[in-house]
């Protein structure tokens, strides 16, 4: 009797297993995309590559979010300050402060400002590699606080820096395409 090939069920099971494995790998890669963006942004900062670093930031959205966040925080702090409540110039300060904050953010949250910051001379004449190692050690040190990451939705990812002293800082990244993320807010 002639030898017969493998049954169609064996072939289908093999194809199904390969497809399931491929789907698992793609899902894992899709899940890891914000971490790739953070890694790229961190490496650009350590290498003082301003154009690459800026490619991970949505400047118009970040500026608007920072303005809203800082104006709300400032107004809250001004309202709870008893000295300011009794000051006749409090209304003027309350009216002028948002304009000052908005102008300051418009001036400082730009690719040009980041490039100027990256191109500044390192402290005490240290070379670029020593400065990068110091930056890496200082900001990733567990002595300064903890870092937590989480998805808030399919298209929003947060990094929370919880310092040992002071308020937490949230960095909000938003998905811009299937695999590309940009910094769009801070709280």
ROMI-446594 format. One line per 4 residues: for each residue x negated, z negated, y of N, C-alpha, C. Coordinates in steps of 0.2 Angstrom, whole numbers, plus 5000, padded with zeros to 4 digits. Example, Ala and Ser with C-alpha at 12.3 -4.5 7.8 and 13.67 -1.06 7.14 Angstrom:
REM ROMI-446594
4934:4961:4972:4938:4961:4978:4934:4961:4984 | 4936:4965:4989:4932:4964:4995:4936:4961:5000 $
***
This chain:
REM ROMI-446594
4996:5000:4994:5000:5000:5000:4996:5000:5006 | 4997:5004:5011:4993:5004:5017:4993:4998:5021 | 4988:4996:5024:4988:4990:5028:4992:4991:5035 | 4996:4986:5036:5000:4987:5042:4996:4983:5048 $
4998:4985:5054:4995:4982:5060:4999:4975:5061 | 4997:4972:5067:5000:4965:5068:5007:4967:5071 | 5011:4962:5069:5018:4963:5071:5019:4963:5079 | 5024:4966:5081:5026:4966:5088:5026:4959:5091 $
5029:4955:5088:5030:4948:5090:5023:4945:5092 | 5018:4946:5088:5011:4943:5089:5008:4946:5095 | 5009:4953:5096:5007:4956:5102:5010:4954:5108 | 5017:4953:5108:5021:4950:5114:5019:4943:5115 $
5017:4939:5110:5015:4932:5112:5008:4932:5115 | 5004:4937:5113:4997:4937:5116:4998:4939:5123 | 5002:4944:5124:5003:4947:5131:5006:4941:5136 | 5011:4938:5133:5014:4932:5136:5009:4927:5138 $
5004:4925:5134:4999:4920:5135:4995:4922:5140 | 4993:4928:5140:4988:4931:5145:4992:4931:5152 | 4998:4933:5152:5002:4933:5159:5002:4926:5161 | 5004:4921:5157:5005:4914:5159:4998:4912:5162 $
4993:4913:5159:4986:4911:5161:4985:4914:5168 | 4986:4920:5169:4985:4924:5175:4989:4921:5181 | 4996:4919:5179:5000:4916:5184:4998:4909:5186 | 4995:4905:5181:4992:4899:5182:4986:4899:5187 $
4982:4904:5186:4976:4905:5190:4978:4907:5197 | 4983:4911:5198:4985:4914:5204:4989:4908:5208 | 4993:4904:5205:4996:4898:5208:4991:4893:5210 | 4986:4892:5206:4980:4887:5208:4977:4890:5214 $
4975:4896:5214:4972:4899:5220:4976:4899:5226 | 4983:4900:5225:4987:4900:5231:4988:4893:5234 | 4988:4888:5230:4988:4881:5232:4982:4879:5235 | 4976:4882:5234:4970:4880:5237:4968:4883:5243 $
4972:4888:5245:4971:4892:5251:4969:4888:5257 | 4973:4883:5259:4972:4879:5265:4965:4875:5264 | 4963:4873:5258:4956:4870:5257:4951:4875:5259 | 4952:4881:5257:4947:4887:5258:4946:4887:5266 $
4952:4887:5269:4951:4888:5277:4948:4882:5280 | 4949:4876:5277:4946:4870:5280:4938:4870:5278 | 4937:4872:5273:4930:4873:5271:4926:4878:5275 | 4929:4884:5276:4926:4889:5281:4926:4886:5288 $
4931:4883:5290:4930:4880:5297:4925:4875:5298 | 4924:4871:5293:4919:4866:5293:4912:4869:5293 | 4911:4874:5288:4904:4877:5288:4903:4881:5294 | 4908:4884:5297:4907:4887:5304:4905:4882:5309 $
4908:4876:5309:4906:4871:5314:4899:4869:5313 | 4897:4868:5306:4890:4865:5305:4885:4871:5306 | 4887:4877:5306:4882:4882:5307:4882:4885:5315 | 4887:4881:5319:4888:4883:5326:4890:4890:5326 $
4894:4893:5322:4896:4900:5322:4903:4899:5326 | 4903:4900:5332:4909:4899:5336:4914:4905:5335 | 4912:4911:5334:4918:4916:5333:4921:4915:5326 | 4917:4913:5321:4920:4911:5315:4925:4905:5315 $
4922:4900:5318:4926:4894:5319:4933:4895:5323 | 4932:4899:5328:4938:4901:5332:4943:4905:5328 | 4941:4909:5323:4946:4913:5319:4950:4908:5315 | 4949:4902:5314:4953:4897:5311:4958:4894:5315 $
4958:4895:5322:4962:4892:5327:4967:4897:5330 | 4974:4895:5330:4979:4899:5334:4979:4896:5341 | 4975:4898:5345:4974:4895:5352:4981:4895:5356 | 4985:4900:5356:4991:4899:5360:4996:4894:5358 $
4997:4894:5351:5001:4889:5348:4998:4882:5349 | 4991:4881:5347:4988:4875:5348:4989:4872:5355 | 4987:4876:5360:4988:4874:5367:4995:4871:5368 | 5000:4875:5367:5007:4873:5368:5009:4866:5364 $
5006:4866:5358:5008:4859:5354:5004:4853:5357 | 4998:4855:5359:4994:4849:5362:4997:4847:5369 | 4999:4852:5373:5003:4850:5379:5009:4846:5378 | 5013:4848:5373:5019:4844:5372:5017:4837:5369 $
5012:4836:5365:5010:4830:5362:5007:4825:5367 | 5002:4828:5371:4999:4824:5376:5004:4822:5382 | 5008:4826:5384:5013:4824:5389:5018:4819:5387 | 5020:4820:5381:5025:4815:5378:5021:4808:5378 $
5015:4808:5375:5011:4802:5374:5010:4799:5381 | 5008:4803:5386:5006:4800:5393:5012:4797:5396 | 5018:4800:5396:5024:4798:5399:5026:4791:5395 | 5026:4791:5389:5027:4785:5385:5023:4779:5388 $
5016:4780:5388:5012:4775:5390:5013:4773:5398 | 5015:4778:5402:5016:4776:5409:5023:4772:5409 | 5028:4773:5405:5034:4770:5405:5033:4762:5403 | 5029:4761:5399:5028:4754:5396:5023:4750:5400 $
5020:4753:5405:5015:4750:5410:5019:4746:5415 | 5019:4740:5415:5022:4736:5420:5019:4737:5427 | 5013:4738:5428:5010:4739:5435:5012:4745:5438 | 5013:4750:5434:5015:4757:5436:5023:4757:5438 $
5027:4753:5434:5034:4752:5436:5035:4750:5443 | 5031:4745:5445:5032:4743:5452:5028:4746:5458 | 5025:4751:5456:5021:4755:5460:5025:4761:5464 | 5025:4761:5471:5029:4766:5474:5026:4773:5473 $
5020:4774:5470:5018:4781:5469:5019:4783:5462 | 5022:4779:5458:5023:4780:5451:5027:4787:5450 | 5031:4788:5454:5035:4795:5453:5031:4801:5454 | 5026:4800:5459:5021:4805:5461:5016:4806:5455 $
5014:4801:5452:5010:4801:5446:5013:4804:5440 | 5020:4802:5439:5023:4805:5433:5025:4813:5434 | 5026:4815:5440:5027:4822:5442:5020:4826:5441 | 5015:4823:5444:5008:4827:5444:5005:4827:5437 $
5005:4822:5433:5001:4821:5427:5002:4827:5422 | 5008:4829:5421:5009:4835:5416:5006:4841:5418 | 5006:4842:5425:5002:4848:5427:4995:4848:5426 | 4992:4842:5427:4985:4840:5426:4983:4841:5419 $
4987:4838:5415:4986:4839:5407:4987:4846:5405 | 4992:4850:5407:4992:4857:5406:4986:4861:5408 | 4984:4860:5414:4978:4864:5417:4972:4862:5413 | 4971:4856:5411:4965:4854:5407:4965:4857:5400 $
4971:4857:5397:4971:4860:5390:4970:4867:5391 | 4973:4871:5396:4972:4878:5396:4965:4879:5398 | 4961:4875:5401:4954:4876:5402:4949:4874:5397 | 4951:4869:5393:4946:4867:5388:4948:4870:5380 $
4954:4871:5379:4956:4874:5372:4956:4881:5372 | 4950:4884:5372:4949:4891:5373:4943:4893:5368 | 4942:4899:5366:4936:4901:5362:4930:4900:5366 | 4930:4902:5373:4924:4901:5377:4922:4894:5378 $
4927:4889:5378:4925:4882:5379:4921:4880:5372 | 4924:4882:5367:4921:4881:5360:4914:4884:5359 | 4913:4890:5361:4907:4893:5361:4902:4889:5366 | 4904:4887:5372:4899:4884:5376:4897:4877:5373 $
4902:4874:5369:4901:4867:5366:4896:4868:5360 | 4897:4874:5357:4892:4875:5351:4885:4877:5353 | 4885:4880:5359:4878:4882:5362:4874:4877:5366 | 4877:4871:5367:4874:4866:5371:4868:4864:5367 $
4863:4862:5371:4857:4859:5368:4858:4853:5363 | 4855:4852:5358:4857:4846:5353:4853:4840:5356 | 4856:4834:5355:4853:4828:5358:4846:4827:5356 | 4842:4825:5361:4835:4823:5360:4831:4829:5357 $
4832:4835:5358:4828:4841:5355:4828:4842:5348 | 4833:4839:5344:4834:4840:5337:4835:4847:5336 | 4832:4849:5330:4834:4856:5328:4841:4857:5325 | 4843:4863:5325:4850:4864:5322:4852:4861:5316 $
4847:4861:5311:4848:4859:5304:4849:4851:5304 | 4845:4848:5308:4845:4841:5309:4852:4839:5312 | 4854:4842:5317:4860:4841:5320:4866:4842:5316 | 4866:4847:5312:4871:4849:5307:4872:4843:5302 $
4866:4841:5299:4866:4836:5294:4869:4829:5297 | 4867:4828:5303:4870:4822:5307:4878:4823:5308 | 4880:4829:5310:4887:4830:5311:4891:4829:5304 | 4888:4832:5299:4891:4831:5292:4891:4824:5290 $
4886:4820:5290:4886:4813:5288:4890:4809:5292 | 4890:4810:5299:4894:4806:5303:4902:4807:5302 | 4904:4813:5302:4911:4814:5302:4914:4813:5295 | 4910:4814:5290:4913:4813:5283:4911:4806:5280 $
4909:4802:5284:4907:4795:5281:4913:4791:5280 | 4913:4788:5274:4919:4783:5273:4919:4777:5277 | 4913:4776:5280:4913:4770:5285:4917:4771:5291 | 4918:4777:5293:4922:4778:5299:4930:4778:5298 $
4932:4780:5291:4939:4780:5290:4940:4784:5284 | 4946:4786:5283:4948:4789:5277:4952:4796:5279 | 4951:4801:5275:4954:4807:5276:4959:4809:5270 | 4965:4811:5272:4970:4812:5267:4973:4819:5269 $
4974:4823:5264:4977:4830:5265:4984:4830:5261 | 4988:4834:5264:4995:4835:5260:4998:4842:5263 | 5002:4845:5259:5007:4850:5261:5013:4846:5264 | 5015:4849:5270:5022:4846:5272:5027:4851:5271 $
5025:4858:5270:5030:4863:5267:5026:4868:5264 | 5029:4873:5262:5025:4879:5259:5020:4882:5264 | 5022:4882:5271:5018:4885:5276:5015:4880:5281 | 5015:4874:5279:5012:4869:5284:5008:4864:5280 $
5002:4863:5282:4997:4858:5278:4994:4854:5283 | 4993:4847:5282:4990:4842:5286:4984:4839:5284 | 4980:4838:5288:4974:4833:5287:4975:4827:5291 | 4975:4822:5288:4975:4815:5292:4969:4812:5292 $
4966:4810:5297:4960:4806:5298:4962:4799:5300 | 4961:4794:5296:4964:4787:5297:4958:4783:5298 | 4956:4782:5305:4950:4778:5306:4951:4771:5304 | 4945:4768:5303:4945:4760:5302:4948:4757:5308 $
4947:4759:5314:4950:4757:5320:4953:4762:5324 | 4959:4761:5327:4962:4766:5331:4968:4769:5328 | 4970:4774:5331:4976:4778:5328:4974:4784:5324 | 4978:4786:5319:4976:4791:5315:4977:4798:5319 $
4973:4803:5317:4973:4809:5320:4976:4814:5314 | 4981:4818:5316:4983:4823:5311:4981:4830:5314 | 4978:4834:5309:4977:4841:5311:4982:4845:5307 | 4986:4850:5310:4991:4853:5307:4989:4861:5306 $
4989:4863:5300:4987:4870:5299:4994:4874:5297 | 4995:4880:5299:5000:4884:5297:4998:4890:5293 | 5002:4892:5288:5000:4898:5285:5002:4904:5289 | 4997:4909:5290:4998:4915:5294:4999:4921:5290 $
4997:4921:5283:4998:4926:5279:4999:4923:5272 | 4998:4927:5267:4999:4924:5260:4993:4919:5259 | 4987:4921:5261:4981:4916:5260:4978:4914:5266 | 4980:4915:5272:4976:4914:5278:4980:4908:5282 $
4976:4903:5284:4978:4897:5288:4975:4897:5294 | 4978:4894:5299:4975:4892:5306:4977:4886:5308 | 4973:4882:5312:4975:4876:5315:4980:4878:5321 | 4985:4874:5321:4990:4875:5326:4993:4869:5329 $
4990:4863:5327:4993:4857:5331:4988:4851:5329 | 4989:4846:5333:4985:4840:5332:4990:4835:5335 | 4990:4829:5332:4994:4823:5334:4990:4817:5334 $
***
